[in-house]
Every structure is written in C-alpha cells, then in structure tokens.
Amino acid sequence: MATKTNCVRNGKKYYRLRVDLGRDSDGNRIRKTFYGKSKKEAEDKLEEYKNGLNSGLTNDYDKLTLGNVCKLWLFEKIKNTVKPSTFERYEGVYRIYIKPSPLYPIKLKGLKSLDIQRYYNDLFNSGKSSSIIKNLDKLLKSFFNYCIDEGYIVRNYCIGKSITIPESNSVNENKKDDITVFTVDEQNQFINAVQDHRLKALFLLDLGTGLREGEILGLKWSDIYFENCTLSVKRAIKGVTLIEGTKRHYHLIEQTPKTKNSIRTIPFPENLIPILEKHQLQQKEEKIKAGPAYTKNDYVFCTELGLPIDPRNLRRSYERVLKNNNIPYKKFHSLRHTFATRLFENNVPLKTVQMLLGHSNINITANIYTHVMPPEKFKAIDKINSIFNVK
C-alpha cells in the first residue's frame, strides 16, 4: 500500500500539515508547518507540539537548543545580576563544559535526563572530578529553572533522582585532603621569616584572624578599631576577567564579601597593635615619597603607590617567603586553615569558629575541619592572643 503524501520538499515526497496559531502583534497570521514521511508521522508531530503548548510551553519551544538559550540566559540575564567574580566562574563553566559539549546542539524539547547523565559520565571517565561536574550541574539546574519560567520546558532535569553525579571512592576526591595546615613549628618559622618583610603586618594579621585573601586586601584603616582590638570585614578585593563581547580584560575590583555572614566584626590579637601601627607609619612614609603619584584610598595593605594589591602578586610574595626560608609549600589559604585549626586545638567552640571565619552555616565549618576538632565537648574559650605568639 502506497504511503500517502501531498507535497515535495528538496526532491522528496512528504505529507504536510499546517496549523493556524492566530495573529502576531502586527495582525499577521501565525502558521506552523509539520512534515512527515507519512500522514501519521506528520499528525504525531502536530500532536506532540499541541501537547507541549497545553503544558505551558511557548510557541517556538521546539526550535530552541540548549546551547543557544543557555548563552542568552547567561550573557543577557545573569551577567548583570551577580558579582563579576561569580559571572566569571559561570562563564568559565559554560565555555569549557557546555559550549563544546554534545548537549549544546540538542533541542530543549528533545532533551532527556539520559543525555545529561551520559555527558556527566563521560566527563568523569575522562578524568574530571566530581566537584567540577557538581559545578556544571549547579549551573544547569539554575538554567533549567529559567527555561521553566519562560515556558521552554516543563521540568528541571537536574532536580530529583533522575541524574546522579559520578563519585570516586578515591581519597583524592575527599575535600579534607585539600586542607593543608602549618604545624606549630612551621607557623613559628613563618612568623620569624616575615619579620623584615614589607607585608609583615598582612601575613601576621591573616594568621591571627583567618581572613580570606580578598577580605584582608579589602581592609581599610577605618575598619580597624585599635581601642578594642577588632576589625570589620566589609569588602573584598578580587581579580576578575571582565567579558565584553569577544574581549576579555583582567581587572581588580572591590566587591562585597563572599556571603552574608562574611560581613562581620571579629577580634584580632592585641600584640598585633604595635605591628599595625608600625605598618601605618611605613605607609605614610611611602605616601610622602610618592607625592602626587600616590592614590589615596585608605587601604590598610596596598602598593607603594597606594593602589590595591593584586591577589596574584600577594601569592607570589608569600610563596617567595616560603621558598627562601625552606618552609614546605602551602597555599596562601592555608593561613586561614591554620588559624581555624589552632582554635580547635585550643577547644574554641565550633559556633565561634564559624562566626570568626564568616562561613554561611555551621555545617560548612564542621565538614571542613572535622579532622581537627577535638572529640570532647567544646568549652567556650574566645581569647586568641596566646594562640599566636606574634611579635
């Protein structure tokens, strides 16, 4: 029995169906055409389209690909609603793990959870860590929520149990293995090593407060309260790549701290006061020497011309201290981990450590430092002067 067709397209016979969708804002009729190798195939495509519309999908949902919509969402909607550093991270995930991926050309209407699961598995099998895949999954989850709101899809494929993040049984996947801490001997060796360093006050203040890199670079003298040995964290300096079209430019920016709890007032060791005062005097001398070339911005730690310190340069300077004094290499962030570890070793309560570090919730603190918290019940000890023997 011959297959019934009613049109020829590109030299091939098809059955064509047309549906009238009303009129646009200019009064023009909106029509949509469906082709099939048979009448039934064309009718099935029409029925699928109608079901999509009945589920709340937009008229053009069947043409939209994951990649194109994700790009528009990221650059037109997200870019101006998040911190530049956050957008830089999102853009990196999109550029590295979505744009060149097999998910990019898939039409949203035909996307299945299996497509995403297969891609996650392929990434993991190629050597990508679970944390990288989790970051990708987090971005896609937000993107799919947007697609639902816009009527492009009816469910979020990254919510629920339909997709599993591949996990490794290797200890290398354990985040606690990334927590490196100075021993007490290394800590004392580091303190001695920075005695004549221009940024001595920065290194010792970070060791005595556990501030994040950007937080300590964002401190201003107006944030330091010598009378009661406290400081306020209100801002952070961050080096980010700003993206304008196809151009990428590296800039230092001042932004709000990482989380709401990161905006905090915390104590610092009293024996750091003379060190900070000496640093302040040194800064005034640099200001006089620089003259009109000096930029007045009130930063506690800045260049000799008053400009914010680039975090990359800070890390280089820190690494030279370690190398020149034969101290085993640890990331700059290890000063923060060392601060927290010394607190736990001296029975400071978990809640107190959370507030001092500015973690958004106590579970983050507990998960990171489980391996250094004493098993016995914590006692409330909030004094930290004796913990850090700075001089």
DOVOSE-639096 format. One line per 10 residues: number of its first residue (from 0); for each residue z, y, x of C-alpha. Coordinates in steps of 0.5 Angstrom, whole numbers, plus 2048, in hexadecimal, padded with zeros to 3 digits. Example, Ala and Ser with C-alpha at 12.3 -4.5 7.8 and 13.67 -1.06 7.14 Angstrom:
2
0) 810,7F7,819  80E,7FE,81B
end
This chain:
391
0) 800,800,800  7FE,807,803  803,80C,805  802,812,800  801,819,804  7FF,81F,802  7FE,824,808  7FB,823,80F  7FF,826,815  7FD,826,81C
10) 7F8,821,81A  7FD,81C,817  7FE,81B,810  805,81D,80D  808,81D,806  80A,825,805  810,827,800  812,82E,7FF  818,831,7FC  819,839,7FA
20) 81F,83C,7FC  81F,842,7F9  81D,849,7FC  820,84D,802  823,854,802  81B,857,802  81A,853,7FC  815,84E,800  815,847,7FD  819,842,802
30) 816,83B,802  817,835,807  813,82F,808  814,828,809  80F,823,80D  810,81B,80D  80B,816,80E  80C,813,807  80E,817,801  815,813,801
40) 816,816,808  815,81D,806  819,81C,800  81F,819,804  81F,81F,809  81F,824,803  825,821,800  828,821,807  827,828,807  82A,829,800
50) 830,825,801  831,82A,807  831,830,803  835,82D,7FE  83A,82C,803  83A,833,805  835,834,80B  831,839,80C  829,839,80A  827,839,811
60) 82C,834,814  827,82E,815  824,833,81B  82A,834,81F  82B,831,825  832,830,828  830,834,82F  82D,83A,82C  832,83B,827  838,83A,82C
70) 834,83F,830  834,844,82B  83B,843,829  83E,843,830  83A,84A,832  83A,84E,82B  840,84C,828  845,849,82D  844,84E,833  847,854,830
80) 84D,851,82D  850,84D,833  852,84F,83A  84D,850,83F  850,84A,843  850,846,83D  849,847,83C  847,846,843  84A,83F,842  847,83E,83B
90) 840,840,83E  841,83B,844  842,835,840  83C,837,83B  838,838,842  83A,832,845  83B,82D,840  838,82F,839  831,832,83B  82E,82D,840
100) 831,827,83B  82E,822,836  832,826,831  82E,82D,832  828,82B,82E  82B,827,829  82A,82A,822  831,82B,81F  82F,828,818  82E,821,81C
110) 834,822,821  838,81C,821  83F,81B,824  83C,815,828  837,81A,82B  83D,81E,82E  841,817,82F  83C,815,833  83B,81B,837  842,81B,839
120) 842,814,83B  83C,816,840  840,81C,843  846,817,844  842,812,847  83E,817,84C  845,819,84F  847,81F,84A  84F,81F,849  852,81E,842
130) 854,825,843  84D,828,843  84B,824,83D  851,827,839  84F,82E,83B  848,82C,838  84B,829,832  84F,82F,831  849,834,831  845,82F,82D
140) 84B,82F,828  84B,837,827  844,837,827  843,832,821  848,836,81D  844,83C,81E  83E,837,81B  842,835,815  844,83C,813  83D,83E,814
150) 83A,838,810  836,835,815  83A,82E,815  840,82B,810  844,828,815  847,829,81C  845,823,820  84B,825,826  850,824,821  854,81E,81F
160) 853,817,822  84B,816,822  84B,818,829  84F,816,82F  850,81A,836  84F,815,83B  855,814,83F  856,811,846  85C,80C,848  85C,80F,84F
170) 862,813,851  85D,818,853  85C,81A,84C  863,81C,84C  864,823,84C  86B,823,84F  867,820,855  865,828,856  86C,82A,856  86D,82C,85E
180) 874,82F,860  876,832,866  87C,82E,869  882,832,86B  881,831,872  879,834,871  87C,839,86C  880,83C,871  87B,83B,876  876,83F,872
190) 87B,845,871  87C,845,878  875,845,879  873,84C,875  879,850,878  874,855,87B  86E,854,876  86C,85A,872  86D,856,86C  873,853,86D
200) 876,856,867  871,853,863  872,84C,866  879,84C,865  879,84F,85E  875,84A,85C  879,844,85F  87F,848,85C  87C,849,855  877,843,854
210) 872,849,851  86A,847,850  866,849,855  862,84E,851  869,850,84E  86C,852,855  866,856,857  866,85A,850  86D,85C,851  86E,864,851
220) 874,868,854  876,86A,84D  877,862,84B  87D,862,851  884,863,84F  888,863,855  88E,865,852  88F,85E,84E  88A,85A,853  885,859,84D
230) 87E,85A,84C  879,85A,846  872,856,846  86D,85A,842  867,859,845  863,854,84A  85D,856,84F  857,851,84E  851,850,852  84B,84E,84D
240) 844,84E,84D  841,852,847  83B,850,844  836,855,841  830,851,83F  82D,84E,845  831,852,84A  838,84F,84D  83D,854,850  843,853,853
250) 849,858,851  850,859,852  853,85A,84B  85A,85C,848  85C,858,842  862,855,83E  866,84F,841  864,848,83F  868,847,839  86C,84B,834
260) 872,848,838  870,84A,83E  871,851,83D  879,851,83F  87E,854,843  881,850,848  886,851,84E  885,851,855  889,84F,85B  88E,855,85D
270) 88D,854,864  885,856,863  887,85D,861  887,860,869  881,85C,86A  87D,85F,864  880,866,866  87D,865,86D  876,863,86A  876,869,865
280) 878,86D,86C  872,86A,86F  86D,86B,869  86F,873,869  86D,873,871  866,870,86F  865,875,86A  866,87A,86F  862,877,874  85C,876,86F
290) 85D,87D,86C  857,87F,866  855,878,867  85B,875,864  85B,872,85D  861,874,859  862,86E,854  86A,86C,855  868,865,857  86E,862,85B
300) 869,85E,85F  863,861,861  85E,862,866  85F,867,86C  85B,86C,867  85F,86B,861  859,866,85E  85B,860,85A  85C,85A,85F  856,855,85E
310) 859,84E,85C  855,84A,861  857,84F,866  85E,84D,865  85D,846,865  859,847,86C  85F,84B,86F  864,846,86C  860,840,86F  860,843,876
320) 868,844,876  868,83C,874  863,83A,87A  865,83F,87F  86C,83C,87E  86B,835,87E  86D,834,876  86A,82F,872  865,832,86E  867,833,866
330) 863,837,861  866,83E,860  868,83C,859  86D,837,85D  872,83D,85E  872,83D,856  874,836,856  879,836,85C  87C,83C,858  87D,837,852
340) 87F,831,856  884,835,85A  887,837,853  887,830,850  88A,82D,856  890,832,855  891,830,84E  88E,836,84B  88C,834,843  885,833,841
350) 885,838,83C  887,83D,841  882,83B,846  87C,83B,840  87E,842,83F  87E,844,846  877,841,847  874,844,841  872,83D,83E  870,83E,837
360) 874,838,835  87A,834,838  875,82D,838  871,830,83D  876,831,842  879,82A,840  873,827,841  871,82A,848  878,82A,84B  87A,823,848
370) 87A,820,84F  87F,825,852  884,826,84C  88B,823,84D  88D,81D,848  893,820,847  894,825,841  893,82C,844  898,832,845  897,839,843
380) 896,83C,84A  892,842,84A  893,845,851  88E,844,856  890,849,85C  893,843,860  88D,83E,85F  888,842,863  88B,844,86A  886,84A,86B
390) 888,84F,870
end
